[in-house]
Amino acid sequence: MTQTIQAKDIELRYLIDNFGIQLVLDDSFLYEWQEDLSEINDLDKQLLDKVKTGYLNLLNYPPLLEDVVRMAVVDPLLFIGDFYLAPFYVKSEESIDITVPDEDVIIKGRIDTLVLKEQLWVMIIESKRASFSIEEGLAQILAYMLENPYTDKSSFGMIATGSEFIFVKLVKGNLSPYALSKGFLMRNSGNELYDVLTILKCLTKLVSA
């Protein structure tokens, strides 16, 4: 009998045991966004400054639920980055099925936002308590990224909580190495949304090639 597991209930240990995922700590693994990054223009910066100001205002009216984070932060970020224009596309609440190798197990789930040819995934996690950690969404987005049908290409993800953004890279195979970027925080001085948009634009060029 086939067993069904919801992606939101997946733990990293399960993915390690069944899909061979391995954390890579070598910075060179993330070479895609470590060089030749294009500077965003002044208009983009002005718009991102408004996004940050709006987010900081929302902090005065907790809790920050998923829909609010999407409307106030992630949707404007995708709009500024031209992700709603061809050849890109965005699908909200995209469903996925992943079959566990050599087992009658199917992982089912729905990702909040899917962008770009099933190689770049964006997931929004709602933060309801001060102790929230972005780690809570890591196993889930890795499970989605394992559905990437292009086994010869790397896949990329971004987890957004509103307060923090982190990028994920996965190379699917018998052993599936993955690595994480540093966290980009809304509360830091300056505006780290500049870096987030710069990396997103870099990744879109890679997966569109």
URNORJO-V844730 format. One record per residue. N is the residue number from 0. RES is the residue in three letters. PHI is phi in whole degrees, 0 to 359 (* if undefined). NEAR is the number of other C-alpha atoms within 12 Angstrom. Layout:
BEGIN
n=N res=RES phi=PHI near=NEAR
n=N res=RES phi=PHI near=NEAR
END
This chain:
BEGIN
n=0 res=MET phi=* near=7
n=1 res=THR phi=288 near=12
n=2 res=GLN phi=264 near=14
n=3 res=THR phi=247 near=19
n=4 res=ILE phi=238 near=23
n=5 res=GLN phi=282 near=24
n=6 res=ALA phi=302 near=34
n=7 res=LYS phi=294 near=25
n=8 res=ASP phi=262 near=22
n=9 res=ILE phi=287 near=28
n=10 res=GLU phi=248 near=24
n=11 res=LEU phi=304 near=26
n=12 res=ARG phi=301 near=19
n=13 res=TYR phi=295 near=22
n=14 res=LEU phi=291 near=34
n=15 res=ILE phi=296 near=23
n=16 res=ASP phi=288 near=17
n=17 res=ASN phi=255 near=28
n=18 res=PHE phi=235 near=31
n=19 res=GLY phi=68 near=25
n=20 res=ILE phi=292 near=29
n=21 res=GLN phi=222 near=27
n=22 res=LEU phi=286 near=26
n=23 res=VAL phi=251 near=20
n=24 res=LEU phi=256 near=15
n=25 res=ASP phi=282 near=14
n=26 res=ASP phi=301 near=18
n=27 res=SER phi=294 near=15
n=28 res=PHE phi=296 near=21
n=29 res=LEU phi=259 near=27
n=30 res=TYR phi=297 near=20
n=31 res=GLU phi=304 near=28
n=32 res=TRP phi=245 near=30
n=33 res=GLN phi=255 near=18
n=34 res=GLU phi=207 near=14
n=35 res=ASP phi=57 near=14
n=36 res=LEU phi=276 near=22
n=37 res=SER phi=279 near=18
n=38 res=GLU phi=289 near=18
n=39 res=ILE phi=282 near=23
n=40 res=ASN phi=276 near=15
n=41 res=ASP phi=295 near=12
n=42 res=LEU phi=295 near=14
n=43 res=ASP phi=301 near=26
n=44 res=LYS phi=296 near=25
n=45 res=GLN phi=298 near=17
n=46 res=LEU phi=292 near=25
n=47 res=LEU phi=292 near=35
n=48 res=ASP phi=297 near=25
n=49 res=LYS phi=293 near=22
n=50 res=VAL phi=298 near=33
n=51 res=LYS phi=296 near=33
n=52 res=THR phi=299 near=21
n=53 res=GLY phi=295 near=23
n=54 res=TYR phi=297 near=32
n=55 res=LEU phi=298 near=24
n=56 res=ASN phi=293 near=17
n=57 res=LEU phi=296 near=21
n=58 res=LEU phi=299 near=23
n=59 res=ASN phi=282 near=11
n=60 res=TYR phi=226 near=12
n=61 res=PRO phi=290 near=18
n=62 res=PRO phi=273 near=17
n=63 res=LEU phi=271 near=29
n=64 res=LEU phi=276 near=23
n=65 res=GLU phi=304 near=25
n=66 res=ASP phi=297 near=23
n=67 res=VAL phi=291 near=26
n=68 res=VAL phi=299 near=36
n=69 res=ARG phi=297 near=31
n=70 res=MET phi=291 near=21
n=71 res=ALA phi=272 near=31
n=72 res=VAL phi=237 near=39
n=73 res=VAL phi=288 near=40
n=74 res=ASP phi=300 near=31
n=75 res=PRO phi=300 near=28
n=76 res=LEU phi=298 near=36
n=77 res=LEU phi=293 near=35
n=78 res=PHE phi=294 near=25
n=79 res=ILE phi=299 near=31
n=80 res=GLY phi=278 near=33
n=81 res=ASP phi=65 near=22
n=82 res=PHE phi=281 near=29
n=83 res=TYR phi=266 near=20
n=84 res=LEU phi=256 near=14
n=85 res=ALA phi=300 near=14
n=86 res=PRO phi=266 near=16
n=87 res=PHE phi=277 near=24
n=88 res=TYR phi=208 near=25
n=89 res=VAL phi=230 near=28
n=90 res=LYS phi=238 near=23
n=91 res=SER phi=274 near=19
n=92 res=GLU phi=56 near=18
n=93 res=GLU phi=283 near=21
n=94 res=SER phi=271 near=20
n=95 res=ILE phi=221 near=29
n=96 res=ASP phi=232 near=24
n=97 res=ILE phi=234 near=32
n=98 res=THR phi=266 near=26
n=99 res=VAL phi=285 near=25
n=100 res=PRO phi=305 near=17
n=101 res=ASP phi=63 near=10
n=102 res=GLU phi=221 near=15
n=103 res=ASP phi=273 near=15
n=104 res=VAL phi=229 near=20
n=105 res=ILE phi=239 near=24
n=106 res=ILE phi=266 near=33
n=107 res=LYS phi=244 near=25
n=108 res=GLY phi=189 near=27
n=109 res=ARG phi=227 near=27
n=110 res=ILE phi=262 near=36
n=111 res=ASP phi=294 near=35
n=112 res=THR phi=215 near=35
n=113 res=LEU phi=244 near=34
n=114 res=VAL phi=233 near=39
n=115 res=LEU phi=73 near=33
n=116 res=LYS phi=53 near=28
n=117 res=GLU phi=58 near=33
n=118 res=GLN phi=238 near=39
n=119 res=LEU phi=230 near=45
n=120 res=TRP phi=247 near=45
n=121 res=VAL phi=234 near=46
n=122 res=MET phi=236 near=47
n=123 res=ILE phi=253 near=41
n=124 res=ILE phi=245 near=37
n=125 res=GLU phi=275 near=29
n=126 res=SER phi=254 near=29
n=127 res=LYS phi=248 near=19
n=128 res=ARG phi=209 near=14
n=129 res=ALA phi=295 near=14
n=130 res=SER phi=276 near=9
n=131 res=PHE phi=304 near=17
n=132 res=SER phi=236 near=21
n=133 res=ILE phi=297 near=33
n=134 res=GLU phi=301 near=25
n=135 res=GLU phi=295 near=25
n=136 res=GLY phi=259 near=35
n=137 res=LEU phi=294 near=39
n=138 res=ALA phi=299 near=32
n=139 res=GLN phi=294 near=41
n=140 res=ILE phi=289 near=48
n=141 res=LEU phi=296 near=52
n=142 res=ALA phi=298 near=47
n=143 res=TYR phi=295 near=44
n=144 res=MET phi=295 near=46
n=145 res=LEU phi=292 near=45
n=146 res=GLU phi=279 near=36
n=147 res=ASN phi=308 near=32
n=148 res=PRO phi=284 near=20
n=149 res=TYR phi=268 near=19
n=150 res=THR phi=289 near=19
n=151 res=ASP phi=268 near=15
n=152 res=LYS phi=233 near=24
n=153 res=SER phi=289 near=33
n=154 res=SER phi=242 near=43
n=155 res=PHE phi=227 near=44
n=156 res=GLY phi=220 near=47
n=157 res=MET phi=224 near=47
n=158 res=ILE phi=257 near=45
n=159 res=ALA phi=235 near=41
n=160 res=THR phi=251 near=40
n=161 res=GLY phi=100 near=44
n=162 res=SER phi=273 near=40
n=163 res=GLU phi=213 near=35
n=164 res=PHE phi=232 near=40
n=165 res=ILE phi=218 near=39
n=166 res=PHE phi=258 near=38
n=167 res=VAL phi=231 near=45
n=168 res=LYS phi=237 near=41
n=169 res=LEU phi=225 near=43
n=170 res=VAL phi=249 near=34
n=171 res=LYS phi=281 near=30
n=172 res=GLY phi=183 near=25
n=173 res=ASN phi=301 near=17
n=174 res=LEU phi=248 near=20
n=175 res=SER phi=246 near=29
n=176 res=PRO phi=289 near=29
n=177 res=TYR phi=219 near=38
n=178 res=ALA phi=212 near=31
n=179 res=LEU phi=239 near=33
n=180 res=SER phi=282 near=32
n=181 res=LYS phi=292 near=23
n=182 res=GLY phi=277 near=26
n=183 res=PHE phi=257 near=29
n=184 res=LEU phi=253 near=25
n=185 res=MET phi=290 near=31
n=186 res=ARG phi=278 near=20
n=187 res=ASN phi=293 near=14
n=188 res=SER phi=294 near=11
n=189 res=GLY phi=73 near=16
n=190 res=ASN phi=218 near=27
n=191 res=GLU phi=283 near=26
n=192 res=LEU phi=296 near=42
n=193 res=TYR phi=301 near=34
n=194 res=ASP phi=294 near=31
n=195 res=VAL phi=299 near=39
n=196 res=LEU phi=294 near=38
n=197 res=THR phi=299 near=30
n=198 res=ILE phi=292 near=38
n=199 res=LEU phi=301 near=40
n=200 res=LYS phi=295 near=32
n=201 res=CYS phi=297 near=27
n=202 res=LEU phi=293 near=38
n=203 res=THR phi=295 near=33
n=204 res=LYS phi=294 near=24
n=205 res=LEU phi=294 near=22
n=206 res=VAL phi=279 near=27
n=207 res=SER phi=268 near=20
n=208 res=ALA phi=291 near=12
END
